[in-house]
Amino acid sequence: MNSENAGSGKSIVRNSLYGFSTWILPLGLSFFATPILVKALGDSDYGIYALVLGFIAYSFNFGIGRAVTKYIAEFRATGQDDRIREILSATFLLNFAVGLIGSVIIVSISKWLVADVFKIEPEFQTKTVYALYLSTGIIFSSMLIQVFSAVLQGIQRFDVYSKIYNFNIIGLIAGNIALALLGYGLLTLLVWNLIISGLTCAIYFIAARILLPEFGIGFGFSKESLKLVLKFSYGVIGYQILANFLLLFERGWITRKLGTEALTYYVVPMMLALYIHSFISSLMIIVFPLASELNENRKKLLRLYLKATKIVCIFTCFLAVTLIVLSKTFLTLWLGAEFADRSAILLIIHTITFSILAVQIVSWQMTEGLGFPNYIFKMFSVCLIIAVSGFVLTADLYGNTGIALSRLAGFAAITGSIFYIENWFFGNIQWRFWLRVLATLLIAGAAAGAVEYIVSSRLPLSWIYYLISVGTGGVVYLFLVWIMGLVTKEERAMVKGLFAR
């Protein structure tokens, strides 16, 4: 795809819809799986499961594979296809080495982590150590998946990428549900995770090899290619390390100070709020490779940025309002009144946090696609210092609530980066755009929230009436967004046509 076609409205929305499928499917399956797993494993074992999954997702996931996406998109746009194989080989070697070293490190320190860092209860320590051992295999295969899936994103085959991703999610969650219902425990679930991860890695490899003519992995790459990957990746690695440390420290601190049961009451509402961020990321996955292609065409890049940011704000506002207004209702229906009493306030705080993060996604994806991930590293450093300081200061006095507020404070402190990035790349801050979007969504969001609250408070507690409340609020929200002209006729026709297809 050349730069003349990059960023066209149809390609953006079409690929966004493919990305959307990688959000809606995990959401739907997790909705059914979570209460089953919590009940089957118990609060303590589920807390350990969440802790280990955090290690799998964040311990050595440095995002080095994103270099493949960037340079495949950039080199294809500039006619440098001959350089793709070297970049792919260099990135694969780095990921392989990091995955192997990371696995060895985790195995070596797992007993110390369990006993001395996380302070796991003695009766659960052996099980947790074995769980960490199993996590190393999953981490290693995940590092390789990063490279092969990045190829599909770089050539903008989001249709294939989403199908493989959804296969992984269906296999993983469906297997976990079946094993839990059959009475199998924590370690068996992790063995299943390892099997699915290895199979997914193989499928991504085959797809990348078939769809990318320049595909090839070897040791014949130049030092210049390795330096190019490292130059781009050091910023990515930097902010990924900070993000990983934040999550692992957060979960470890809760386990150490409050216990594994408290971790369950923290991570479940956090998982729900995180789906806002995941949803927006799935829609905006196209921004990163397109920004690499449009590096020399700032006029088209600005149009892409404004269109994508507006979509993000519209979706984020409604999702946030619904989760905040109906937080206790949802948790009561989903996991029971006792769980809701302990976690409703956490769901509200986490929703605000991840909504703030979601609005920043487009600017950060664009910045990274243009080759400046080091800026994101600097911003996240500020976030980390504020959040971790808050964890340490508030855990003893305010428990989970203090920790959630500390995370919120960290992300709220760096929201100004959006305006800095706009001025940096486009020469000015898009004040008119932001005033129009915020004014419209403030009115639409407040009206939708009021309708949801009134309807839900006057109806009995059930899923049917919950959906009626959300649906009524959604109709009001969309009507106001529509009549206030936030979505253009061209954008409405584009989305309608794509859904019709």
N, C-alpha and C positions, 0 to 999 in steps of 0.2 A: 504494500500500500504506500503510495507516495504522499508527499505533504499536501498536494492539492486536494486529495480525497480525505486525508486525515481530518478528523474532527467534524465530519458531516453529521447533520442531525440524526439521520436514520442509523448510521453506524454506531453512534453514541448510545441511542436508546436501545437498539437491538442487542448490543453487547452488554448493556446495563441489565437487560432482562435476563440474559444468560447468567450474569452474575447474581441477579436476584434469586434465581433458583438455588444457588448455593447457600442462601440464607433461609429461605422459607422452608426448605426440606429439613435442615437441622432443627429449626425452631419447632416445627410440627412434631417431629419424632422425639425431641427432648421434652416436649410438653407431656408426652405420655410416659417417657422413660424415667424422668427424674423421680416422681413419687414412688414408682416401682422399685427403683434402686435404693432410695432412702429407706423404704420400708424393709426391703430384703436384706440390706447390709446393716441397717441400724445407724443411728446418728454418729457414733464413734468411727465405725468402719467407713462410712461414707465420707467423713471428714478426712480420713487417711487417703481414701481414693481421690478426693479433690486435691489433696496435697501432692500426691504422686502425679496426677494429671497436670498440675502446675509445673512440675519438673519436666515432664515430657514436652509440654508446649513452650516453655520459656527458659529452661536452663542453658542450652547451647544453641538455641534458635536465633542465629545472628543475622539472618536475612541476606547472606552473601549471594544467594541465588538471584537476587534482584538485579545484579549486574548483568546477568544473561538477558533479562527482559529489556533493560535499557539499551544495551548495545546491539541486540538483534534488531530492535525497532529503529535505532539510529543508523546503523550500518546499512540496513535495507533501504532506508529513505535516502541515503547519500550514495548508494551504489557501491558500497564496500563489502559485498557479500563474502569475499575471500577471507575476511578477518573474523568471521563468525566462529569458525571451528576452533581457532586458537582461544578466543574468549571463553567458549564453552568448556574446553579442556582445562584451562586455568581455573575456572570457577569450580568445576567438578573436583579437581584435585584439592582445592582449599576446603570445600565442604566435606570431602571424604576424610581429610586429615583432622578437621575440627570435630567431626562426629566421632571418630575413633578415639581421639584424645579425651573428649568429653565423657565418653562412655567409661574409659579407664579411670578417670578422676572420680566419677560418681561411685563406681564400685569400690574404689579405695577408701572413700570417706563416708560411705553410707552409714556404717555403724556409729561413727562420731556424730553425724548429722541427726540421726534418730535419737540417740541417748542424750547428747550434750547440747545440741543446738535447738531442736524442736521440743525436747523434753517430753517425748511420747510416753504415755503411761506404760509401765514395765510389761504388762500383759500383752501389749500390742507391738512391742519393739521388734521381735523376731519377724513377725508378719510384714511390718513396714520395711525392714531391711530387704527381705526377699522381693517386695514390691518395687523397691528402687533398683534392684538388680534387673528385673524384667524391663524397667523403664529404659535402661541403656540401649537395648535392642530397638525399641520403638524410636528413641531419639536418633540413633544412627540411620535408620531407614528414612526418618523424616528429613534429615539433612540431605539425603539424595533426592527425595521427592521435590525439595525446593528447586533443585537444578532443572529437572525434567519438566515440572509444571511451569517453571519460568519460561521455558522455550515456547510453550503453547500460548502464554500471555504475550510474549514478544512478537509472535506472528499473528496475534489477535484472533486465535482460534478458541474463543471463549466458549463456543458450543461444545467442543471436545473436552476442554478443561472442566466445564461445569458437569458434564456427564460422568467423568471419572471421579470428580470430587463427590458427586451425589452417590455414586456407587460406594465410595468409601464410607460415607455417612450412613447409608442404609445398612450396609453390612455390619458396621461397627455397632450402631445403636440397636438394631434388630437382634444381633447376637447377644448383646449385653442384656436386653430384656428377657430373651429366652433363657439364658443361663441363670439370671436372677430368679425367674419364676421356677426354674428347676431346682433351686436351692444351692447353687454354686456360689462361692464366695469371692472375695476381693482378688485373690491371686489368679483364679481362673478367668475372671473378666480381663485382667491385664494380659494373660496369655492370648486371649482372643484379639485384643487390641494389637498385639505384636503380629499375629497372623495376617490381619487385615492390612496393617501398615506395609508389610512386605509385599503383599499382593498388589496393593495400590501403586507402590513404587515401580513394580515390574510393568504395570499397564501404562503408567506415565512414560516410562522409558520407551516402550514400543511405539506409543503414539507420537512422541517427539521425533523418533528416528524415521517414522513414515512421513510425517508432515513437513519436516525441515530438510530440504535437499542438502544443505550444508552440514548436517548433523555429523558429528564425529568426535570421539574422545581419545586422546593420546598424550604422550609426553613430549611431543615435538613442538610445543608452543614457545614463542619467544619471551624473553625477559620483559620486553615492552608490553606484551599482552598481560602478563602477570602484574606488572606495575599499574596498568590501566585499571584492572579489576580491583587491585588493592587501593588505588587512589579513590575510586568511587566508593568502595566498600567500607573504608575506615570510618566514615561518618555513619553509614548504616549499622555497622558492627557496634559503634559507640552508643547510638541511641537504643539499639536492641538490647545491649548489655544493661543499660540503665532501666529499660522497661522490664526486662526479665528480673533484674535485682529487686525492683519495686514490688512486683507481684510475689516473688519468692520470699522476700523479707516480710511482706505483709502477712502472707499465710503462715510463715514460720513464727512470726511474732504473736499472732493470734493463738496458734497452737501452744506456744511456750507460756504465754501469759494467761490464757483463758480456757485452753483445752480443745481437744478435737471436736467435741460436741458444739462448742461455740463457733468453730470454723464452719460447720455445716450451716448454721443459721446465718452466717455471713456470706458464704459463697453462692448459696442458692439464689437470693435476691440479686446478688451481683451478676450472676449468670444471666438473669432476665434482663437487667439493664444493659449488660454487655451486648445483648442481641441488637440493641439500637445501633451501637457502633459497628457490629458485624453486618447489619443490614445495609448501612450506608457504605461500608467498605465494599460490599458485594456489588452495589450499584456503581460505585466510583472506581472499580478496578481498572477500567479503561483509561482513566486519566493519566496514569503513570507512563504507559507506552506512548500515548498520544502526545504528551508533553515533550517526550524525547524527539518525536518526529517533527513537532512544530517549534523547535528551538529557535529557528531563524524567522519564524512568522508570528510575531507577537500580536498582530491584529486578530488572527484566527485563534491564537492561544487565549487571548482575553475573552473572545466569544465563548470558547469552550469553558473557561473558568467561571464566567457568570452564569451560563446555562447550568453547569453541574452544581454550583453552589446554591442556586435557587432551588433545584430539585432536592438537594440535601436538607435545606432549611424547611421546606414544605413537609417532607416526611418526618423529620426529626421532631418538629413542633407537635404534630398530632400524636406521635408515639409517646413522647414525653408527657404530654398532658394526660393521656389515658392512663399510663402507668402510675402517675402521681395521684390523680383523683381517685382511681379505683384500686389502689395498691392493696389495701386490706381486704377488699372484696375478692380480688383475684387470688391472693394467697390463702384466704379462708376456703374458697372453693377448691383450690388446687391441692393444698397440703394440710388443711385443717385450721381451726381457730387458734389453737395453742401456737402453732408455727407462725401464723399471721401476727399474733400479739408480739412475738419476739423479733419479727423480721420486717414488718410493714414500714417502719421508719427507715430501715436500712435500704429498702427498695426505693423509697423516695429520694434519699441522698444519692444512691448509686445512679438513679435515672438522671438526675441533674448533672452528675459528673460525666457520664458517658454521652449525654446530649451535647455538652460543651465540647467534648473530644470529637464527636461526630461532625460538628460544624467546622472544625479545623481540618478535616480529612482532605478536602480538595486542595487547599493551599499547601498542605504538606506533601501530598502526592505530586503536585506540580513542581514544587521545589526540588523534590528528589529526582523527578524525571528530567529536570533541567541540569542535574549534576551537582546539587548542593545539599546532600544529606547531612553534611557537617553542621549546617545551621539548625536542623532539627535536633541534632545531638546537643547543641548549646541550649536550646529551649528546654529540652527534656531534663537537662541537668538542673535547671532552676526548679522544675516541677518535683524532681526527686528529692532535692534538699528540703523543700517545704513539707512534702508528704511524709518522708521518713522521720523528720524532726517531730512532726505531729503524732506519728505512731508511738514514738518513745514517750512523749510527754502526756498523752491522753489515755493510753490503754488501761492503766491502773484505775484511773478515776472514772472514765466514761465507757470503758469496754469497747464493744463493736461499734457503737455510735461514734465515739471519738475517733476511731481509726477510719471510718467511712468519711467523716467530715474532714479529716486530714488529707485524704486522697482528693476530695473535692477542692480543697484549698490549693493543692498543688496544680491541678489542671486549670482552675479558674485564673491563677496567676499568669498563665502564658497565653491567654486568649488574644492579647494585643498583637501576637505574632502575625495574625491574619492581615492586619492593616500594614504592618511593616513589609510583609511579602508583596502585597499589592503595590505599594510605593516602589519597592525594589525592582520588580519586573515590568510594571506598566507605567511608572513615572508619577502616579498619583493614587490616592486612596479612593475607592469607588463609593463615595459618600451617598450619592443619590440612589444607587442600587440598594445599599444597606438600609437607608431610611425607608424606602418603599417596602422592602421585604419585611423589615422588623415591624413597621406600623401595621401592615396587613395581617401578619401572623399573630401579632399581639391581640388584635381584635378577634380574629378567627379562633385562635387558641383559647382565649378567655370564654368566648361564647360556647365552644364545644365542651370545655371543662364544666361550665355551669349546667349545660344540658345533661351531660353524663351524670353529674352529681345528683341533680334533681330526679332524673328518671330512676337511677339505681336506688336512691333512698326511699322511693315510693313503691318499689316492686320487691317481691320476696327474693330470698337469696337462692339463686340457681344459675346454672350456666346459660340457660336460654335467656333469662332476663338480663344477665350480664352482657351477653352478645347484643341484645336489644339496646341496652344503654350505650354500648360502644358504637353500634351502627347508627343510632340517632345522633350521637355527637359527631360521627364521621360525616353524615349528610350535611349537618349544619356547617361543619368546618369546610368541606369542599364547596358548598354553595357560596360561602363568604369569600373564599379564595378566588372562586370563579367570577363572581360579580364585581369584585374589586380589581379584576384585570391582571392578577399576578401571573397567570399562565396565559401565554399568547395563543392565538388561533392556530398558528403554525405548529406549536408544541402539542396542542390538543389533537390536531389532525394526525401528527406523527405517531403519537402513542396509540391512538385509536386504530390506525392502520396496522401497526405492528402487532397489537393484540388480536386484531381480526385475522391476520395471517397465522 
